[in-house]
């Protein structure tokens, strides 16, 4: 086998991996990106809870977590402005578990948001259309999250 064929194959695999990684980003990377956008868009009066990450959020309040059976990835509670309960999923985790979590997070005065990698918003929208009834859940990428605050 020729080295040029092997090198060409490796380059093709690398390109495919980069393409797939745009929609199947690591959960915690997407969560960190979402958290950073929320932190920049809120005032110090907002209470921000984030799961899975070690961040310096004032107190990281555990009591701000809607849901009986699941723990949200990110919760923003604020007196002025919209409060959000946020579930982060990647392209390969849009499944029944994500649906169950979003249903569990239905709480008065909180808007439910499904955050997916920016490149996978259309996948998230299609996923929501499959199960969404009267309850409203919005989908966006981390870069658009501040628009819902």
N, CA, C and O atoms as a GROMACS GRO file, in nm:
protein
  596
    1UNK      N    1   0.084  -0.117   0.000
    1UNK     CA    2   0.000   0.000   0.000
    1UNK      C    3   0.089   0.124   0.000
    1UNK      O    4   0.191   0.129   0.069
    2UNK      N    5   0.050   0.218  -0.075
    2UNK     CA    6   0.127   0.341  -0.091
    2UNK      C    7   0.106   0.434   0.029
    2UNK      O    8  -0.003   0.440   0.085
    3UNK      N    9   0.211   0.506   0.066
    3UNK     CA   10   0.201   0.602   0.175
    3UNK      C   11   0.107   0.717   0.140
    3UNK      O   12   0.045   0.774   0.229
    4UNK      N   13   0.096   0.751   0.015
    4UNK     CA   14   0.006   0.860  -0.024
    4UNK      C   15  -0.140   0.819  -0.004
    4UNK      O   16  -0.224   0.902   0.031
    5UNK      N   17  -0.171   0.690  -0.028
    5UNK     CA   18  -0.307   0.642  -0.004
    5UNK      C   19  -0.338   0.645   0.146
    5UNK      O   20  -0.446   0.687   0.186
    6UNK      N   21  -0.243   0.600   0.227
    6UNK     CA   22  -0.261   0.600   0.372
    6UNK      C   23  -0.276   0.744   0.422
    6UNK      O   24  -0.365   0.772   0.502
    7UNK      N   25  -0.191   0.833   0.377
    7UNK     CA   26  -0.198   0.973   0.420
    7UNK      C   27  -0.329   1.036   0.377
    7UNK      O   28  -0.391   1.110   0.453
    8UNK      N   29  -0.372   1.007   0.254
    8UNK     CA   30  -0.501   1.059   0.206
    8UNK      C   31  -0.617   1.007   0.290
    8UNK      O   32  -0.710   1.082   0.320
    9UNK      N   33  -0.612   0.881   0.327
    9UNK     CA   34  -0.716   0.822   0.411
    9UNK      C   35  -0.720   0.886   0.549
    9UNK      O   36  -0.828   0.912   0.603
   10UNK      N   37  -0.603   0.910   0.605
   10UNK     CA   38  -0.597   0.974   0.737
   10UNK      C   39  -0.651   1.117   0.732
   10UNK      O   40  -0.721   1.160   0.823
   11UNK      N   41  -0.619   1.190   0.626
   11UNK     CA   42  -0.672   1.325   0.611
   11UNK      C   43  -0.824   1.324   0.597
   11UNK      O   44  -0.893   1.410   0.654
   12UNK      N   45  -0.878   1.227   0.524
   12UNK     CA   46  -1.023   1.215   0.508
   12UNK      C   47  -1.089   1.184   0.642
   12UNK      O   48  -1.194   1.240   0.674
   13UNK      N   49  -1.030   1.094   0.722
   13UNK     CA   50  -1.084   1.062   0.853
   13UNK      C   51  -1.080   1.182   0.946
   13UNK      O   52  -1.174   1.206   1.023
   14UNK      N   53  -0.972   1.257   0.939
   14UNK     CA   54  -0.961   1.378   1.023
   14UNK      C   55  -1.068   1.479   0.985
   14UNK      O   56  -1.129   1.540   1.073
   15UNK      N   57  -1.092   1.499   0.856
   15UNK     CA   58  -1.195   1.593   0.811
   15UNK      C   59  -1.333   1.548   0.856
   15UNK      O   60  -1.414   1.630   0.898
   16UNK      N   61  -1.361   1.418   0.846
   16UNK     CA   62  -1.490   1.364   0.890
   16UNK      C   63  -1.507   1.382   1.040
   16UNK      O   64  -1.615   1.420   1.086
   17UNK      N   65  -1.403   1.356   1.116
   17UNK     CA   66  -1.409   1.373   1.261
   17UNK      C   67  -1.438   1.518   1.298
   17UNK      O   68  -1.518   1.544   1.388
   18UNK      N   69  -1.374   1.613   1.231
   18UNK     CA   70  -1.398   1.754   1.259
   18UNK      C   71  -1.541   1.793   1.225
   18UNK      O   72  -1.603   1.871   1.298
   19UNK      N   73  -1.594   1.742   1.116
   19UNK     CA   74  -1.732   1.771   1.077
   19UNK      C   75  -1.830   1.716   1.179
   19UNK      O   76  -1.923   1.786   1.219
   20UNK      N   77  -1.810   1.593   1.223
   20UNK     CA   78  -1.899   1.533   1.322
   20UNK      C   79  -1.886   1.601   1.458
   20UNK      O   80  -1.986   1.613   1.530
   21UNK      N   81  -1.768   1.644   1.494
   21UNK     CA   82  -1.749   1.706   1.625
   21UNK      C   83  -1.818   1.841   1.635
   21UNK      O   84  -1.840   1.891   1.745
   22UNK      N   85  -1.852   1.903   1.522
   22UNK     CA   86  -1.923   2.029   1.526
   22UNK      C   87  -2.064   2.010   1.579
   22UNK      O   88  -2.117   2.099   1.646
   23UNK      N   89  -2.128   1.897   1.552
   23UNK     CA   90  -2.264   1.873   1.601
   23UNK      C   91  -2.265   1.786   1.725
   23UNK      O   92  -2.364   1.788   1.798
   24UNK      N   93  -2.162   1.711   1.752
   24UNK     CA   94  -2.154   1.624   1.869
   24UNK      C   95  -2.047   1.674   1.966
   24UNK      O   96  -1.962   1.597   2.012
   25UNK      N   97  -2.054   1.803   1.997
   25UNK     CA   98  -1.957   1.862   2.088
   25UNK      C   99  -1.971   1.799   2.226
   25UNK      O  100  -2.075   1.743   2.259
   26UNK      N  101  -1.868   1.808   2.304
   26UNK     CA  102  -1.869   1.757   2.440
   26UNK      C  103  -1.971   1.835   2.523
   26UNK      O  104  -1.978   1.958   2.517
   27UNK      N  105  -2.051   1.762   2.602
   27UNK     CA  106  -2.156   1.822   2.684
   27UNK      C  107  -2.103   1.935   2.770
   27UNK      O  108  -2.162   2.043   2.772
   28UNK      N  109  -1.994   1.912   2.842
   28UNK     CA  110  -1.944   2.014   2.933
   28UNK      C  111  -1.889   2.136   2.860
   28UNK      O  112  -1.893   2.246   2.914
   29UNK      N  113  -1.837   2.119   2.738
   29UNK     CA  114  -1.793   2.235   2.659
   29UNK      C  115  -1.911   2.322   2.621
   29UNK      O  116  -1.903   2.445   2.629
   30UNK      N  117  -2.021   2.259   2.580
   30UNK     CA  118  -2.142   2.334   2.544
   30UNK      C  119  -2.199   2.401   2.668
   30UNK      O  120  -2.242   2.517   2.662
   31UNK      N  121  -2.201   2.330   2.780
   31UNK     CA  122  -2.250   2.386   2.906
   31UNK      C  123  -2.166   2.506   2.949
   31UNK      O  124  -2.220   2.608   2.991
   32UNK      N  125  -2.034   2.493   2.940
   32UNK     CA  126  -1.947   2.606   2.979
   32UNK      C  127  -1.974   2.726   2.890
   32UNK      O  128  -1.980   2.839   2.939
   33UNK      N  129  -1.990   2.704   2.761
   33UNK     CA  130  -2.018   2.813   2.668
   33UNK      C  131  -2.152   2.879   2.704
   33UNK      O  132  -2.162   3.001   2.705
   34UNK      N  133  -2.253   2.798   2.734
   34UNK     CA  134  -2.384   2.852   2.773
   34UNK      C  135  -2.373   2.933   2.903
   34UNK      O  136  -2.427   3.043   2.914
   35UNK      N  137  -2.302   2.877   3.001
   35UNK     CA  138  -2.283   2.946   3.129
   35UNK      C  139  -2.214   3.081   3.108
   35UNK      O  140  -2.256   3.182   3.165
   36UNK      N  141  -2.111   3.084   3.027
   36UNK     CA  142  -2.039   3.210   3.004
   36UNK      C  143  -2.128   3.314   2.938
   36UNK      O  144  -2.119   3.432   2.972
   37UNK      N  145  -2.213   3.274   2.844
   37UNK     CA  146  -2.305   3.369   2.780
   37UNK      C  147  -2.408   3.421   2.882
   37UNK      O  148  -2.441   3.540   2.881
   38UNK      N  149  -2.458   3.334   2.968
   38UNK     CA  150  -2.554   3.375   3.070
   38UNK      C  151  -2.488   3.470   3.170
   38UNK      O  152  -2.546   3.573   3.205
   39UNK      N  153  -2.370   3.435   3.214
   39UNK     CA  154  -2.300   3.518   3.313
   39UNK      C  155  -2.275   3.659   3.259
   39UNK      O  156  -2.287   3.756   3.333
   40UNK      N  157  -2.240   3.669   3.132
   40UNK     CA  158  -2.214   3.800   3.071
   40UNK      C  159  -2.342   3.881   3.054
   40UNK      O  160  -2.338   4.004   3.056
   41UNK      N  161  -2.455   3.814   3.036
   41UNK     CA  162  -2.581   3.883   3.005
   41UNK      C  163  -2.665   3.917   3.127
   41UNK      O  164  -2.764   3.990   3.115
   42UNK      N  165  -2.630   3.866   3.244
   42UNK     CA  166  -2.710   3.891   3.364
   42UNK      C  167  -2.637   3.988   3.457
   42UNK      O  168  -2.517   4.012   3.444
   43UNK      N  169  -2.713   4.043   3.551
   43UNK     CA  170  -2.654   4.131   3.650
   43UNK      C  171  -2.613   4.048   3.772
   43UNK      O  172  -2.641   3.928   3.779
   44UNK      N  173  -2.547   4.112   3.866
   44UNK     CA  174  -2.505   4.043   3.987
   44UNK      C  175  -2.624   4.005   4.074
   44UNK      O  176  -2.608   3.927   4.168
   45UNK      N  177  -2.742   4.058   4.045
   45UNK     CA  178  -2.862   4.023   4.122
   45UNK      C  179  -2.921   3.890   4.078
   45UNK      O  180  -3.002   3.832   4.150
   46UNK      N  181  -2.881   3.840   3.963
   46UNK     CA  182  -2.931   3.710   3.916
   46UNK      C  183  -2.862   3.598   3.992
   46UNK      O  184  -2.744   3.609   4.028
   47UNK      N  185  -2.934   3.492   4.016
   47UNK     CA  186  -2.880   3.374   4.080
   47UNK      C  187  -2.857   3.269   3.970
   47UNK      O  188  -2.950   3.234   3.897
   48UNK      N  189  -2.735   3.220   3.959
   48UNK     CA  190  -2.701   3.124   3.854
   48UNK      C  191  -2.655   2.995   3.920
   48UNK      O  192  -2.562   2.994   4.001
   49UNK      N  193  -2.722   2.885   3.883
   49UNK     CA  194  -2.679   2.752   3.927
   49UNK      C  195  -2.629   2.678   3.804
   49UNK      O  196  -2.695   2.679   3.700
   50UNK      N  197  -2.516   2.614   3.814
   50UNK     CA  198  -2.465   2.531   3.705
   50UNK      C  199  -2.417   2.398   3.761
   50UNK      O  200  -2.346   2.392   3.862
   51UNK      N  201  -2.456   2.290   3.694
   51UNK     CA  202  -2.418   2.156   3.734
   51UNK      C  203  -2.301   2.112   3.646
   51UNK      O  204  -2.280   2.169   3.539
   52UNK      N  205  -2.227   2.014   3.688
   52UNK     CA  206  -2.117   1.951   3.613
   52UNK      C  207  -1.989   2.033   3.602
   52UNK      O  208  -1.885   1.978   3.567
   53UNK      N  209  -1.994   2.162   3.631
   53UNK     CA  210  -1.877   2.247   3.614
   53UNK      C  211  -1.835   2.306   3.748
   53UNK      O  212  -1.919   2.330   3.835
   54UNK      N  213  -1.708   2.329   3.763
   54UNK     CA  214  -1.656   2.397   3.880
   54UNK      C  215  -1.636   2.543   3.841
   54UNK      O  216  -1.533   2.580   3.784
   55UNK      N  217  -1.735   2.625   3.872
   55UNK     CA  218  -1.728   2.767   3.838
   55UNK      C  219  -1.743   2.849   3.965
   55UNK      O  220  -1.787   2.800   4.068
   56UNK      N  221  -1.705   2.974   3.955
   56UNK     CA  222  -1.714   3.064   4.069
   56UNK      C  223  -1.843   3.146   4.059
   56UNK      O  224  -1.840   3.268   4.047
   57UNK      N  225  -1.957   3.076   4.063
   57UNK     CA  226  -2.086   3.145   4.065
   57UNK      C  227  -2.122   3.166   4.211
   57UNK      O  228  -2.116   3.072   4.290
   58UNK      N  229  -2.158   3.287   4.247
   58UNK     CA  230  -2.186   3.320   4.387
   58UNK      C  231  -2.276   3.218   4.451
   58UNK      O  232  -2.397   3.218   4.428
   59UNK      N  233  -2.220   3.132   4.531
   59UNK     CA  234  -2.297   3.035   4.607
   59UNK      C  235  -2.344   2.915   4.526
   59UNK      O  236  -2.375   2.811   4.584
   60UNK      N  237  -2.351   2.928   4.395
   60UNK     CA  238  -2.403   2.822   4.309
   60UNK      C  239  -2.523   2.755   4.376
   60UNK      O  240  -2.516   2.638   4.413
   61UNK      N  241  -2.635   2.831   4.393
   61UNK     CA  242  -2.745   2.788   4.479
   61UNK      C  243  -2.813   2.660   4.434
   61UNK      O  244  -2.862   2.652   4.322
   62UNK      N  245  -2.815   2.562   4.519
   62UNK     CA  246  -2.875   2.433   4.491
   62UNK      C  247  -3.028   2.442   4.495
   62UNK      O  248  -3.096   2.360   4.434
   63UNK      N  249  -3.082   2.540   4.568
   63UNK     CA  250  -3.226   2.549   4.582
   63UNK      C  251  -3.295   2.606   4.457
   63UNK      O  252  -3.417   2.612   4.453
   64UNK      N  253  -3.220   2.645   4.359
   64UNK     CA  254  -3.276   2.704   4.238
   64UNK      C  255  -3.292   2.600   4.129
   64UNK      O  256  -3.281   2.633   4.010
   65UNK      N  257  -3.318   2.476   4.166
   65UNK     CA  258  -3.324   2.370   4.066
   65UNK      C  259  -3.464   2.314   4.053
   65UNK      O  260  -3.504   2.230   4.133
   66UNK      N  261  -3.541   2.359   3.953
   66UNK     CA  262  -3.670   2.297   3.926
   66UNK      C  263  -3.650   2.151   3.887
   66UNK      O  264  -3.544   2.112   3.839
   67UNK      N  265  -3.752   2.072   3.908
   67UNK     CA  266  -3.746   1.931   3.870
   67UNK      C  267  -3.753   1.841   3.991
   67UNK      O  268  -3.694   1.869   4.095
   68UNK      N  269  -3.827   1.732   3.976
   68UNK     CA  270  -3.842   1.637   4.086
   68UNK      C  271  -3.746   1.520   4.073
   68UNK      O  272  -3.691   1.472   4.172
   69UNK      N  273  -3.726   1.474   3.950
   69UNK     CA  274  -3.647   1.353   3.927
   69UNK      C  275  -3.512   1.378   3.862
   69UNK      O  276  -3.428   1.288   3.857
   70UNK      N  277  -3.490   1.499   3.812
   70UNK     CA  278  -3.367   1.531   3.740
   70UNK      C  279  -3.311   1.664   3.790
   70UNK      O  280  -3.382   1.745   3.850
   71UNK      N  281  -3.184   1.686   3.764
   71UNK     CA  282  -3.118   1.811   3.799
   71UNK      C  283  -3.083   1.882   3.669
   71UNK      O  284  -3.013   1.825   3.584
   72UNK      N  285  -3.129   2.006   3.651
   72UNK     CA  286  -3.097   2.078   3.528
   72UNK      C  287  -2.947   2.110   3.520
   72UNK      O  288  -2.877   2.112   3.621
   73UNK      N  289  -2.902   2.135   3.398
   73UNK     CA  290  -2.762   2.171   3.380
   73UNK      C  291  -2.734   2.314   3.421
   73UNK      O  292  -2.626   2.345   3.471
   74UNK      N  293  -2.831   2.403   3.400
   74UNK     CA  294  -2.810   2.545   3.426
   74UNK      C  295  -2.945   2.606   3.462
   74UNK      O  296  -3.045   2.581   3.394
   75UNK      N  297  -2.948   2.687   3.568
   75UNK     CA  298  -3.070   2.756   3.609
   75UNK      C  299  -3.034   2.902   3.635
   75UNK      O  300  -2.937   2.932   3.705
   76UNK      N  301  -3.116   2.991   3.579
   76UNK     CA  302  -3.099   3.134   3.602
   76UNK      C  303  -3.227   3.184   3.668
   76UNK      O  304  -3.335   3.175   3.609
   77UNK      N  305  -3.214   3.236   3.789
   77UNK     CA  306  -3.329   3.293   3.861
   77UNK      C  307  -3.303   3.441   3.877
   77UNK      O  308  -3.198   3.484   3.925
   78UNK      N  309  -3.403   3.520   3.836
   78UNK     CA  310  -3.388   3.664   3.851
   78UNK      C  311  -3.525   3.728   3.872
   78UNK      O  312  -3.626   3.683   3.818
   79UNK      N  313  -3.524   3.833   3.953
   79UNK     CA  314  -3.648   3.904   3.984
   79UNK      C  315  -3.694   3.986   3.864
   79UNK      O  316  -3.812   3.984   3.828
   80UNK      N  317  -3.602   4.056   3.803
   80UNK     CA  318  -3.632   4.134   3.682
   80UNK      C  319  -3.574   4.059   3.564
   80UNK      O  320  -3.453   4.035   3.558
   81UNK      N  321  -3.659   4.022   3.471
   81UNK     CA  322  -3.613   3.945   3.357
   81UNK      C  323  -3.664   3.802   3.365
   81UNK      O  324  -3.723   3.762   3.465
   82UNK      N  325  -3.642   3.729   3.260
   82UNK     CA  326  -3.690   3.591   3.250
   82UNK      C  327  -3.599   3.495   3.326
   82UNK      O  328  -3.477   3.502   3.314
   83UNK      N  329  -3.659   3.406   3.404
   83UNK     CA  330  -3.584   3.299   3.469
   83UNK      C  331  -3.585   3.179   3.375
   83UNK      O  332  -3.685   3.151   3.310
   84UNK      N  333  -3.474   3.109   3.368
   84UNK     CA  334  -3.458   2.998   3.275
   84UNK      C  335  -3.416   2.871   3.346
   84UNK      O  336  -3.338   2.874   3.441
   85UNK      N  337  -3.468   2.759   3.300
   85UNK     CA  338  -3.416   2.628   3.338
   85UNK      C  339  -3.365   2.567   3.207
   85UNK      O  340  -3.440   2.552   3.111
   86UNK      N  341  -3.238   2.533   3.206
   86UNK     CA  342  -3.168   2.499   3.082
   86UNK      C  343  -3.116   2.356   3.089
   86UNK      O  344  -3.049   2.316   3.184
   87UNK      N  345  -3.147   2.281   2.984
   87UNK     CA  346  -3.092   2.147   2.968
   87UNK      C  347  -3.000   2.150   2.846
   87UNK      O  348  -3.041   2.194   2.738
   88UNK      N  349  -2.879   2.103   2.864
   88UNK     CA  350  -2.781   2.099   2.755
   88UNK      C  351  -2.772   1.957   2.703
   88UNK      O  352  -2.755   1.862   2.779
   89UNK      N  353  -2.784   1.943   2.573
   89UNK     CA  354  -2.768   1.814   2.508
   89UNK      C  355  -2.677   1.833   2.388
   89UNK      O  356  -2.666   1.943   2.333
   90UNK      N  357  -2.613   1.726   2.347
   90UNK     CA  358  -2.531   1.730   2.227
   90UNK      C  359  -2.608   1.657   2.116
   90UNK      O  360  -2.712   1.597   2.143
   91UNK      N  361  -2.558   1.662   1.997
   91UNK     CA  362  -2.628   1.600   1.884
   91UNK      C  363  -2.662   1.455   1.906
   91UNK      O  364  -2.764   1.408   1.855
   92UNK      N  365  -2.579   1.383   1.981
   92UNK     CA  366  -2.604   1.240   1.999
   92UNK      C  367  -2.679   1.206   2.127
   92UNK      O  368  -2.696   1.088   2.158
   93UNK      N  369  -2.726   1.306   2.203
   93UNK     CA  370  -2.800   1.278   2.327
   93UNK      C  371  -2.944   1.330   2.321
   93UNK      O  372  -3.009   1.342   2.425
   94UNK      N  373  -2.993   1.361   2.203
   94UNK     CA  374  -3.132   1.403   2.189
   94UNK      C  375  -3.218   1.277   2.184
   94UNK      O  376  -3.240   1.220   2.077
   95UNK      N  377  -3.266   1.234   2.301
   95UNK     CA  378  -3.338   1.107   2.310
   95UNK      C  379  -3.446   1.114   2.417
   95UNK      O  380  -3.480   1.223   2.465
   96UNK      N  381  -3.499   1.000   2.454
   96UNK     CA  382  -3.605   0.994   2.554
   96UNK      C  383  -3.564   1.050   2.689
   96UNK      O  384  -3.647   1.107   2.760
   97UNK      N  385  -3.439   1.035   2.726
   97UNK     CA  386  -3.391   1.090   2.853
   97UNK      C  387  -3.398   1.242   2.850
   97UNK      O  388  -3.439   1.304   2.948
   98UNK      N  389  -3.358   1.303   2.740
   98UNK     CA  390  -3.367   1.449   2.727
   98UNK      C  391  -3.512   1.494   2.736
   98UNK      O  392  -3.543   1.594   2.800
   99UNK      N  393  -3.601   1.420   2.672
   99UNK     CA  394  -3.744   1.452   2.675
   99UNK      C  395  -3.796   1.445   2.819
   99UNK      O  396  -3.867   1.535   2.864
  100UNK      N  397  -3.761   1.339   2.891
  100UNK     CA  398  -3.804   1.322   3.029
  100UNK      C  399  -3.755   1.437   3.117
  100UNK      O  400  -3.830   1.487   3.201
  101UNK      N  401  -3.631   1.478   3.097
  101UNK     CA  402  -3.577   1.589   3.175
  101UNK      C  403  -3.652   1.718   3.147
  101UNK      O  404  -3.689   1.789   3.240
  102UNK      N  405  -3.674   1.748   3.020
  102UNK     CA  406  -3.744   1.871   2.985
  102UNK      C  407  -3.887   1.872   3.041
  102UNK      O  408  -3.936   1.976   3.084
  103UNK      N  409  -3.953   1.758   3.040
  103UNK     CA  410  -4.087   1.749   3.098
  103UNK      C  411  -4.083   1.770   3.248
  103UNK      O  412  -4.170   1.836   3.304
  104UNK      N  413  -3.982   1.716   3.315
  104UNK     CA  414  -3.967   1.729   3.459
  104UNK      C  415  -3.940   1.874   3.501
  104UNK      O  416  -3.974   1.914   3.612
  105UNK      N  417  -3.878   1.952   3.414
  105UNK     CA  418  -3.839   2.088   3.448
  105UNK      C  419  -3.950   2.191   3.427
  105UNK      O  420  -3.927   2.311   3.441
  106UNK      N  421  -4.070   2.146   3.394
  106UNK     CA  422  -4.182   2.239   3.376
  106UNK      C  423  -4.216   2.298   3.512
  106UNK      O  424  -4.264   2.229   3.602
  107UNK      N  425  -4.190   2.427   3.526
  107UNK     CA  426  -4.209   2.497   3.652
  107UNK      C  427  -4.264   2.636   3.623
  107UNK      O  428  -4.213   2.706   3.536
  108UNK      N  429  -4.367   2.678   3.696
  108UNK     CA  430  -4.419   2.814   3.675
  108UNK      C  431  -4.308   2.918   3.692
  108UNK      O  432  -4.222   2.905   3.779
  109UNK      N  433  -4.311   3.016   3.611
  109UNK     CA  434  -4.220   3.132   3.611
  109UNK      C  435  -4.080   3.101   3.554
  109UNK      O  436  -3.995   3.190   3.552
  110UNK      N  437  -4.056   2.980   3.507
  110UNK     CA  438  -3.930   2.946   3.442
  110UNK      C  439  -3.957   2.908   3.298
  110UNK      O  440  -4.046   2.827   3.270
  111UNK      N  441  -3.881   2.964   3.207
  111UNK     CA  442  -3.886   2.922   3.067
  111UNK      C  443  -3.788   2.807   3.050
  111UNK      O  444  -3.673   2.815   3.094
  112UNK      N  445  -3.833   2.699   2.986
  112UNK     CA  446  -3.745   2.585   2.962
  112UNK      C  447  -3.672   2.606   2.829
  112UNK      O  448  -3.732   2.642   2.728
  113UNK      N  449  -3.541   2.582   2.833
  113UNK     CA  450  -3.458   2.601   2.715
  113UNK      C  451  -3.372   2.477   2.693
  113UNK      O  452  -3.306   2.428   2.785
  114UNK      N  453  -3.376   2.426   2.572
  114UNK     CA  454  -3.287   2.318   2.531
  114UNK      C  455  -3.171   2.382   2.456
  114UNK      O  456  -3.190   2.444   2.352
  115UNK      N  457  -3.051   2.368   2.510
  115UNK     CA  458  -2.932   2.425   2.446
  115UNK      C  459  -2.853   2.310   2.384
  115UNK      O  460  -2.822   2.211   2.449
  116UNK      N  461  -2.823   2.326   2.256
  116UNK     CA  462  -2.744   2.230   2.180
  116UNK      C  463  -2.628   2.305   2.116
  116UNK      O  464  -2.630   2.428   2.112
  117UNK      N  465  -2.527   2.236   2.066
  117UNK     CA  466  -2.420   2.308   1.996
  117UNK      C  467  -2.479   2.395   1.885
  117UNK      O  468  -2.578   2.357   1.822
  118UNK      N  469  -2.419   2.510   1.861
  118UNK     CA  470  -2.471   2.602   1.759
  118UNK      C  471  -2.494   2.532   1.626
  118UNK      O  472  -2.590   2.564   1.555
  119UNK      N  473  -2.409   2.437   1.591
  119UNK     CA  474  -2.421   2.367   1.464
  119UNK      C  475  -2.532   2.262   1.463
  119UNK      O  476  -2.562   2.205   1.358
  120UNK      N  477  -2.594   2.236   1.579
  120UNK     CA  478  -2.696   2.132   1.588
  120UNK      C  479  -2.834   2.186   1.623
  120UNK      O  480  -2.922   2.110   1.664
  121UNK      N  481  -2.856   2.317   1.607
  121UNK     CA  482  -2.985   2.377   1.643
  121UNK      C  483  -3.099   2.317   1.560
  121UNK      O  484  -3.208   2.294   1.614
  122UNK      N  485  -3.076   2.291   1.434
  122UNK     CA  486  -3.182   2.231   1.352
  122UNK      C  487  -3.218   2.091   1.402
  122UNK      O  488  -3.334   2.052   1.397
  123UNK      N  489  -3.120   2.014   1.449
  123UNK     CA  490  -3.147   1.883   1.509
  123UNK      C  491  -3.230   1.898   1.637
  123UNK      O  492  -3.323   1.821   1.660
  124UNK      N  493  -3.196   1.996   1.718
  124UNK     CA  494  -3.272   2.020   1.841
  124UNK      C  495  -3.415   2.063   1.812
  124UNK      O  496  -3.508   2.021   1.881
  125UNK      N  497  -3.432   2.145   1.710
  125UNK     CA  498  -3.567   2.189   1.672
  125UNK      C  499  -3.650   2.071   1.624
  125UNK      O  500  -3.766   2.058   1.662
  126UNK      N  501  -3.592   1.985   1.542
  126UNK     CA  502  -3.663   1.866   1.494
  126UNK      C  503  -3.698   1.773   1.611
  126UNK      O  504  -3.807   1.716   1.613
  127UNK      N  505  -3.608   1.759   1.706
  127UNK     CA  506  -3.632   1.676   1.824
  127UNK      C  507  -3.751   1.730   1.903
  127UNK      O  508  -3.838   1.653   1.944
  128UNK      N  509  -3.756   1.860   1.925
  128UNK     CA  510  -3.865   1.920   2.002
  128UNK      C  511  -3.999   1.903   1.931
  128UNK      O  512  -4.101   1.880   1.996
  129UNK      N  513  -3.999   1.914   1.800
  129UNK     CA  514  -4.124   1.900   1.725
  129UNK      C  515  -4.184   1.762   1.740
  129UNK      O  516  -4.305   1.746   1.726
  130UNK      N  517  -4.102   1.661   1.768
  130UNK     CA  518  -4.150   1.524   1.783
  130UNK      C  519  -4.234   1.504   1.908
  130UNK      O  520  -4.327   1.423   1.906
  131UNK      N  521  -4.205   1.576   2.016
  131UNK     CA  522  -4.276   1.547   2.140
  131UNK      C  523  -4.348   1.666   2.201
  131UNK      O  524  -4.430   1.648   2.291
  132UNK      N  525  -4.321   1.784   2.155
  132UNK     CA  526  -4.373   1.903   2.221
  132UNK      C  527  -4.524   1.916   2.203
  132UNK      O  528  -4.575   1.907   2.091
  133UNK      N  529  -4.592   1.935   2.311
  133UNK     CA  530  -4.736   1.957   2.308
  133UNK      C  531  -4.766   2.104   2.330
  133UNK      O  532  -4.711   2.191   2.262
  134UNK      N  533  -4.853   2.132   2.425
  134UNK     CA  534  -4.890   2.270   2.454
  134UNK      C  535  -4.779   2.343   2.528
  134UNK      O  536  -4.770   2.466   2.519
  135UNK      N  537  -4.695   2.271   2.600
  135UNK     CA  538  -4.589   2.335   2.677
  135UNK      C  539  -4.480   2.384   2.583
  135UNK      O  540  -4.441   2.315   2.489
  136UNK      N  541  -4.434   2.502   2.609
  136UNK     CA  542  -4.334   2.562   2.521
  136UNK      C  543  -4.192   2.539   2.574
  136UNK      O  544  -4.161   2.573   2.688
  137UNK      N  545  -4.110   2.483   2.491
  137UNK     CA  546  -3.966   2.469   2.517
  137UNK      C  547  -3.897   2.532   2.398
  137UNK      O  548  -3.932   2.503   2.283
  138UNK      N  549  -3.801   2.618   2.423
  138UNK     CA  550  -3.728   2.678   2.313
  138UNK      C  551  -3.595   2.608   2.297
  138UNK      O  552  -3.542   2.549   2.392
  139UNK      N  553  -3.540   2.613   2.176
  139UNK     CA  554  -3.411   2.552   2.149
  139UNK      C  555  -3.320   2.658   2.090
  139UNK      O  556  -3.362   2.740   2.008
  140UNK      N  557  -3.195   2.656   2.131
  140UNK     CA  558  -3.097   2.749   2.077
  140UNK      C  559  -2.957   2.696   2.104
  140UNK      O  560  -2.938   2.601   2.178
  141UNK      N  561  -2.861   2.760   2.042
  141UNK     CA  562  -2.721   2.734   2.071
  141UNK      C  563  -2.677   2.825   2.183
  141UNK      O  564  -2.748   2.920   2.215
  142UNK      N  565  -2.564   2.800   2.244
  142UNK     CA  566  -2.514   2.883   2.353
  142UNK      C  567  -2.502   3.031   2.316
  142UNK      O  568  -2.527   3.118   2.398
  143UNK      N  569  -2.465   3.058   2.192
  143UNK     CA  570  -2.444   3.197   2.152
  143UNK      C  571  -2.572   3.277   2.145
  143UNK      O  572  -2.567   3.400   2.147
  144UNK      N  573  -2.689   3.211   2.138
  144UNK     CA  574  -2.818   3.281   2.132
  144UNK      C  575  -2.895   3.279   2.264
  144UNK      O  576  -3.006   3.331   2.270
  145UNK      N  577  -2.838   3.221   2.366
  145UNK     CA  578  -2.907   3.201   2.493
  145UNK      C  579  -2.945   3.334   2.560
  145UNK      O  580  -3.052   3.343   2.620
  146UNK      N  581  -2.861   3.433   2.552
  146UNK     CA  582  -2.887   3.561   2.619
  146UNK      C  583  -3.016   3.627   2.569
  146UNK      O  584  -3.076   3.706   2.641
  147UNK      N  585  -3.060   3.595   2.449
  147UNK     CA  586  -3.182   3.654   2.394
  147UNK      C  587  -3.306   3.613   2.473
  147UNK      O  588  -3.408   3.680   2.464
  148UNK      N  589  -3.299   3.506   2.550
  148UNK     CA  590  -3.414   3.457   2.626
  148UNK      C  591  -3.416   3.504   2.770
  148UNK      O  592  -3.508   3.471   2.845
  149UNK      N  593  -3.317   3.581   2.810
  149UNK     CA  594  -3.311   3.631   2.949
  149UNK      C  595  -3.400   3.754   2.967
  149UNK      O  596  -3.407   3.809   3.076
   0.00000   0.00000   0.00000
